[in-house]
Amino acid sequence: MQIKDFIIDQNLKELTEHRTVALPMACYETTINQNINGYIPLHWHDEFQFVLIVIGEAIFHINEEKRVVREGEGLFITVQLTLIWKNLIINGFQLEYEQMEMLKSYRMKQMLNWIHTHYAEKILLNEIASAGQLSRSECCRYFKRILKKTPLNYVTDYRIQKSLVVLQQPESNVTDVAFQVGYNSTSYFIDQFKKSMNMTPLEYKKYKNA
């Protein structure tokens, strides 16, 4: 089964149902570059996951780490396995490292949530940093360490992602979509869209409505 459109909520949680009552598991064969963006967007889920690379290689960004998984190799995803080992080893005592990681994760989520709420407005770096209770420089370090991009580049990517949904509506037009996702200039929106999707918004709209 090929999932081409990853549906996530504003907290980046994946909304795909991966299980049923009868069988609480699922198996997929996915070609990553056939995803709507050519990659699988940042997301999280509660389920335990194992990925096996059959052909080629894939780059995984997990928190602040980047892992290259090559053909024939596999990768376990989600924190469940780690929590099992942690509980066995420390018998319920919280580690200082975990507390620091939880704080980083909380601040990152606060900044992302703020962007997801205000993406249609004018956004300044100071506002993103404030949402995470960080300085501008520390905010940039968080984004570069965890998401491998600057805060404002993330804003651009998120706006483009939101525009994909609106462009698929038959009555939508490019100018209206640009304003809906936070661009005051239609031409700048078109330029940013083309850089991200390798096609113009109008070409994308015709492709999806064909």
Secondary structure as GFF3:
##gff-version 3
##sequence-region A 1 210
A	DSSP	three_ten_helix	32	34	.	.	.	ID=ss1
A	DSSP	beta_strand	49	52	.	.	.	ID=ss2
A	DSSP	beta_strand	57	62	.	.	.	ID=ss3
A	DSSP	beta_strand	65	70	.	.	.	ID=ss4
A	DSSP	beta_strand	74	77	.	.	.	ID=ss5
A	DSSP	alpha_helix	80	90	.	.	.	ID=ss6
A	DSSP	alpha_helix	96	118	.	.	.	ID=ss7
A	DSSP	alpha_helix	125	131	.	.	.	ID=ss8
A	DSSP	alpha_helix	136	146	.	.	.	ID=ss9
A	DSSP	alpha_helix	151	167	.	.	.	ID=ss10
A	DSSP	alpha_helix	174	180	.	.	.	ID=ss11
A	DSSP	alpha_helix	186	197	.	.	.	ID=ss12
A	DSSP	alpha_helix	201	209	.	.	.	ID=ss13
###
